[in-house]
Amino acid sequence: MIGTAGPALVSILPVAIKDFHRRWPEVRIEIESDTTRHLLDKVAANEVDIGVGTPIVKDIDARVMQLCTIRDLCETALVAVLPRRHPLARHNAIRAKDLLDQSVIGLAETSATTQLIAAAFQQAGVAYSTPIVAANAVGVCSLVQQNVGIGLVNPLMLAQEIFPGVITRPFRPRIVLRTCLYYSKVHAPAPPAMRFIDCVERATKEVAMRLKTQT
């Protein structure tokens, strides 16, 4: 069982699963998506073999973290995603003040990404207001694609180019987003899970190179 939280679901994991399934087609793969907090609870309880997702920014339960092995996969920088013909598309980078009169499509307040964005807006002296809140970053990008507003997301969401008609611009100040791999510290992963971890690490490198060519 593979658990995921965040944009790895549409970027890293599809590449990893393709690689793994090609090598070991007899092994069944199940994927479930959840919040990072619930994902870590499941990893600690050995309810999922591997977790891939963004880390929690605050209010981390130390007891849960002590039961998880954490490996950094990659770091990316938050981007603004907007319709190709949007007036702000002319900017080389998007800042908090540029979004004052814009409809910003956000994520839930409990999202680690939201907490980092809100802190950056506060430092810039700009109120962080999101008139539309999507369930996840896929929803954010889908709404941007429909010209509803502007989103602030992890660029991994755009790695597979599944949202034609939208573009990204760097967000300033730079907000670094981590993607991590989790597994139980108490129960060692079974051999198939260890092989899948290898596939995830290879996939991460491939996706990172793809993002570099897009910028």
Buried (B, 14 or more C-beta within 10 A) or exposed (E): BBBBBBBBBBBBBBBBBEBBBEEEEEEEBEBBBBBBBBBBBBBBEBBBBBBBBBBBBEEEEEEBBEBBEBEEBBEBBBBBBBBEEBEBBEBEEBBBEBBEEBBBBBBEEEBBBBBBBBBBBEEBEBEBEBEBBBEBBBBBBBBBBEBBBBBBBBBBBBBBEBBEEBBBBBBBEEBEBBBBBBBBBEEEBEEBBEBBBEBBBBBBEBBBEBBEEEE
